[in-house]
Amino acid sequence: MIKKLIFPVIITFCLTPHLFAYETEKEKLLYYYAASEAGGEVQHYTTAEHKEEKDIFRPIMIYESPPSSYGSNTYIKAGIVGLSGDTTYRIGGKHVTPSGSGTYHFPISELEFPLDILMLSVEESKEFAKKWKVSVGAKKNYTSNAGKMKDSDWLTVANPSQLDVYSQSDAYLDALILDIDVSYRFFERPHWSLIAGVGYIYQSFDYECKLNRQWSPSGLSGYDYTGTGSVDLTYEVTYSIPYIKIGTQYAFNKKWSLEASLGYSPLVMVKDLDVHVLRAKVSEGDCDGDAFLFALKGQYNFRSNWFLTLQFDYKYIETEGSQKQFLNAAWLTTIDQEITSEQIFGVISMGYAF
């Protein structure tokens, strides 16, 4: 799925410089045509006239806010975030127990935790040295009912594809996301530019799950349960994502602008903690891997120093490592684990330029 997403985005990045370059050349031709109409030569202006003419053709960057605040270099905005997706872990493969070791098929178990919530966001950005920008942001959940947690087990060695145990639970989520980003505008043309940057994302998802019903699709006995309304499972997972990015920015005029960026992290670290309350079973996971990031943001400067932004973010995280399981505080087994997450953010926010 990530390949299907990245391919058209890469094409867009490749075509963007050529499309915007065409617009730039067209503006130059119009400028010199106007000069020739005025007498065949480029006119000489006074200092004030030159400044006015220069302002007409000055690059309009997405970093800038409304026309009345071109001198501004600090921005703050707050908004509402719609988050959709999941964070999922799977176990299986190689395992070690106090009595020996072996290999299972993969996966023997999968737990999929939903991320369907609303969040509140706040972000502050500051520009300096004309080309640098630092942004710090935070998101906190506003709603907590995230959807259904799905727990699947494939227990039959002779038929690994046979789903033997399945359950659904109501999942309640406490979420916190922090992000710091430093970007540099390294290439400029009238109306558009290219940027590169680095950043760090911290994500914490803390779940409480209440069982609805568990049963055996394959007909195994002893697996039929109905929830009582109490918390049967808690789950905590944290993502640590340092990343690099490259992006393009385009300002259509002094009011409308657009920005797109691609990011990648080869150094993702994930830790999780699964507590099966009724069985006194605790599972601790430690994984590492990579992440792909995509962002698209439009901005409208509507009045004085105020602006609106509409943003779409996509993240895909894939990691692997191991999980240690404990029963009544005694080590039970260590087994291979994979933790993945697909996250889709839709953000609408309002900001002010100082």
C-alpha positions in Angstrom: 0.0 0.0 0.0 2.8 2.4 0.8 4.4 1.8 -2.6 1.1 2.8 -4.3 1.1 6.0 -2.2 4.7 7.0 -2.7 4.9 6.5 -6.5 2.5 9.3 -7.5 4.0 11.6 -4.8 7.5 11.1 -6.3 6.2 11.9 -9.7 4.6 15.1 -8.4 7.9 16.1 -6.8 9.8 15.4 -10.1 7.3 17.5 -12.2 6.9 20.4 -9.8 10.2 22.2 -10.5 9.5 22.1 -14.2 6.0 23.4 -13.9 7.0 26.2 -11.5 10.1 27.0 -13.6 7.7 27.6 -16.5 5.7 30.0 -14.5 8.9 31.8 -13.5 10.1 32.2 -17.1 6.6 33.5 -18.1 6.8 36.2 -15.4 10.2 37.3 -16.7 8.9 37.5 -20.3 6.0 39.6 -19.2 8.3 41.9 -17.3 10.6 42.5 -20.2 7.7 42.8 -22.6 6.3 45.6 -20.4 9.7 47.2 -20.4 9.9 47.1 -24.2 6.4 48.6 -24.5 7.6 51.5 -22.3 10.3 52.4 -24.8 12.4 49.4 -25.6 14.5 49.8 -22.6 14.2 48.9 -18.9 13.2 52.0 -17.1 15.2 53.6 -14.3 13.3 54.4 -11.1 13.7 56.4 -8.0 14.5 54.4 -4.8 10.8 54.4 -3.8 9.7 53.4 -7.3 12.3 50.7 -7.4 11.2 49.2 -4.1 7.5 49.1 -5.3 8.5 47.4 -8.5 10.8 45.0 -6.7 7.9 44.1 -4.3 5.8 43.1 -7.2 8.3 40.5 -8.4 9.6 39.5 -5.0 9.4 35.8 -4.1 6.3 35.1 -2.0 7.1 32.2 0.3 4.7 30.0 2.2 6.6 30.9 5.4 5.2 34.4 5.1 1.9 35.4 6.5 -0.5 38.1 5.3 0.8 41.2 3.3 0.5 43.4 6.4 2.9 41.2 8.3 5.8 40.5 6.0 8.1 41.5 8.8 6.6 38.8 11.1 8.8 35.8 12.0 6.8 34.1 14.7 3.5 32.2 14.1 1.2 30.3 16.4 -1.8 28.2 15.4 -4.4 25.9 17.0 -6.7 23.4 15.4 -8.8 20.3 15.4 -7.3 17.0 14.2 -9.1 13.9 12.9 -6.9 10.8 13.3 -7.6 7.5 11.7 -5.6 4.3 11.4 -4.3 1.6 13.7 -1.3 0.4 15.7 -0.9 -3.4 15.4 1.5 -6.0 16.8 2.1 -9.5 15.7 4.0 -12.3 17.4 5.3 -15.7 16.2 8.4 -17.2 14.6 11.4 -17.9 16.9 10.8 -18.3 20.6 12.7 -19.2 23.7 11.3 -20.6 26.9 12.9 -21.8 30.2 12.7 -25.4 28.8 14.1 -24.7 25.3 13.6 -23.0 22.0 11.7 -23.5 18.8 9.9 -21.8 15.9 6.2 -21.1 15.3 4.6 -20.0 12.1 4.2 -16.2 11.8 2.0 -14.8 13.1 0.3 -16.9 15.7 -1.3 -13.8 17.2 -2.2 -10.3 16.1 -3.7 -7.4 18.1 -5.0 -4.5 16.1 -5.6 -1.3 18.1 -7.7 1.5 16.4 -6.7 5.2 16.2 -10.0 6.7 15.3 -10.2 9.8 17.5 -10.4 13.6 17.4 -7.5 15.6 18.8 -6.6 19.2 19.6 -3.4 20.6 18.3 -1.2 23.7 18.9 2.0 24.7 17.1 4.5 27.5 17.2 6.9 28.4 14.4 9.8 30.9 14.3 11.9 32.0 11.3 15.4 33.3 11.5 18.3 34.2 9.2 15.7 34.4 6.4 16.0 30.8 5.4 15.6 28.8 8.6 12.4 27.8 10.4 11.9 25.9 13.7 8.4 24.5 14.6 7.3 22.9 17.8 3.8 21.2 18.0 1.7 19.1 20.3 -1.5 17.0 19.8 -3.7 15.7 22.5 -6.8 13.5 22.2 -10.2 15.3 22.6 -12.3 12.1 22.3 -11.3 8.7 23.7 -13.5 6.1 22.1 -11.2 4.8 19.4 -13.3 2.0 18.0 -12.9 -1.8 18.2 -9.7 -3.6 19.1 -9.4 -6.9 17.2 -7.5 -9.9 18.6 -6.8 -12.8 16.3 -5.0 -16.1 17.0 -3.8 -18.8 14.5 -3.1 -21.8 16.7 -3.3 -24.9 14.4 0.2 -25.9 13.4 -1.1 -28.1 10.6 -3.1 -25.2 9.1 -1.4 -21.9 10.0 -3.9 -19.9 7.9 -6.9 -21.1 9.9 -8.2 -18.4 12.3 -8.9 -20.2 15.5 -9.7 -17.5 18.1 -11.1 -14.0 17.4 -12.4 -11.3 19.7 -13.5 -7.6 19.6 -13.2 -5.1 22.4 -14.2 -1.5 22.9 -10.9 0.5 22.9 -10.5 3.7 24.8 -7.4 5.7 24.0 -5.3 8.4 25.7 -3.0 9.9 23.0 -0.2 12.4 23.0 1.9 13.4 20.0 4.9 15.8 20.1 6.8 17.1 17.1 9.8 19.4 16.6 11.0 20.3 13.1 13.9 22.3 11.7 13.8 23.2 8.0 16.1 25.2 5.6 15.0 26.9 2.4 17.9 26.0 0.1 16.5 27.0 -3.3 14.2 29.9 -4.3 12.4 31.2 -7.3 9.6 33.7 -7.5 6.6 32.1 -5.9 8.2 28.7 -5.1 11.1 27.1 -3.3 12.6 23.9 -2.1 13.2 23.0 1.5 15.1 20.3 3.5 14.9 19.5 7.1 15.1 17.2 10.1 12.7 16.5 12.9 11.6 14.3 15.8 8.2 12.8 16.5 7.2 11.3 19.8 3.9 9.4 20.0 2.3 7.8 23.1 -0.9 5.7 22.8 -2.4 4.3 26.0 -5.4 1.9 25.7 -8.0 0.4 28.0 -10.0 -2.4 26.3 -13.3 -3.9 27.4 -14.2 -7.3 25.8 -17.4 -7.5 23.8 -17.2 -11.1 22.8 -14.6 -13.8 22.0 -15.3 -17.0 20.0 -13.6 -19.6 17.8 -14.3 -19.3 14.1 -12.8 -22.7 13.5 -15.0 -24.4 16.2 -12.4 -25.0 18.9 -14.0 -25.5 22.3 -13.2 -23.4 25.5 -12.8 -20.0 23.7 -16.3 -18.5 24.0 -16.5 -15.6 26.3 -18.7 -12.5 26.7 -17.4 -9.3 28.2 -18.6 -8.1 31.6 -18.0 -4.4 31.0 -14.7 -4.3 33.0 -11.3 -3.6 31.6 -9.8 -6.9 30.4 -6.7 -5.6 28.7 -4.5 -2.5 28.8 -1.9 -1.6 26.2 0.7 1.1 26.0 2.9 1.8 22.9 5.4 4.6 22.3 7.0 5.6 19.0 10.2 7.5 18.7 10.7 8.8 15.2 13.7 11.0 14.2 13.4 11.9 10.5 14.7 13.8 7.5 12.5 15.4 4.9 12.5 17.3 1.6 9.7 19.5 0.4 8.4 22.1 -2.0 6.5 25.3 -1.4 4.4 27.4 -3.8 2.6 30.7 -3.2 -0.1 31.4 -5.8 -0.4 35.0 -4.5 -0.2 36.8 -1.2 -3.3 34.9 0.2 -3.0 31.3 -1.1 0.0 29.0 -0.7 0.7 25.2 -0.8 3.4 23.0 0.7 4.2 19.3 0.2 6.9 17.2 1.9 8.2 13.7 2.0 10.0 12.3 5.1 11.8 9.1 6.0 13.2 7.7 9.2 15.5 4.6 9.4 15.8 4.9 13.1 12.3 4.3 14.5 12.2 2.8 18.0 9.0 1.3 19.5 8.3 0.0 23.0 5.0 -1.5 24.0 3.4 -3.1 27.1 0.4 -5.5 27.0 -1.3 -6.5 30.2 -4.0 -9.2 30.1 -5.6 -8.2 33.4 -7.6 -11.4 34.0 -4.7 -13.8 33.4 -2.0 -11.7 35.1 0.0 -12.0 31.9 2.4 -9.1 30.9 4.1 -8.8 27.6 6.9 -6.2 26.9 8.0 -5.5 23.4 11.1 -3.7 22.0 11.3 -3.1 18.2 13.1 -0.9 15.7 12.6 -0.1 12.0 11.6 2.7 9.6 8.8 5.1 8.8 7.6 6.9 5.7 6.0 10.4 6.1 4.0 12.5 3.7 2.4 15.9 4.3 0.3 18.3 2.2 -0.7 21.7 3.6 -2.7 24.6 2.1 -2.8 28.1 3.7 -5.1 31.0 3.3 -4.2 34.5 4.7 -7.6 36.1 5.2 -7.3 39.1 7.4 -4.4 41.2 8.7 -2.2 38.8 10.5 -4.6 35.9 10.6 -4.5 32.7 8.5 -6.2 29.4 8.0 -4.5 26.1 7.2 -5.8 22.7 6.0 -3.4 19.8 6.2 -3.2 16.1 5.3 -0.6 13.9 6.9 0.2 10.2 6.2 2.5 8.0 8.2 3.4 4.4 7.8 5.7 2.7 10.4 7.1 -0.8 10.2 9.3 -2.3 12.9 10.5 -5.7 14.2 12.1 -7.0 17.4 11.1 -9.3 20.2 8.5 -9.6 23.0 9.1 -10.9 26.5 6.1 -12.5 28.2 5.7 -12.9 32.0 3.0 -14.9 33.9 2.5 -14.0 37.5 5.8 -12.0 37.3 7.7 -15.1 36.2 9.4 -15.1 32.7 7.4 -17.3 30.3 8.9 -16.8 26.9 10.6 -14.5 24.5 9.2 -14.4 20.9 9.6 -12.5 17.7 7.4 -9.5 17.3 6.4 -7.0 14.6 4.8 -3.6 15.3 3.3 -1.6 12.5 1.2 1.5 12.3 -0.7 3.4 9.6 -1.8 6.9 10.5 -3.9 9.4 8.6 -4.3 12.9 9.9 -6.7 15.6 8.7 -6.1 19.0 10.4 -7.9 22.3 10.2 -6.4 25.2 12.1 -6.3 29.0 12.6 -3.1 30.9 13.2 -1.7 34.4 14.0 1.5 36.0 12.8 3.5 38.2 15.3 
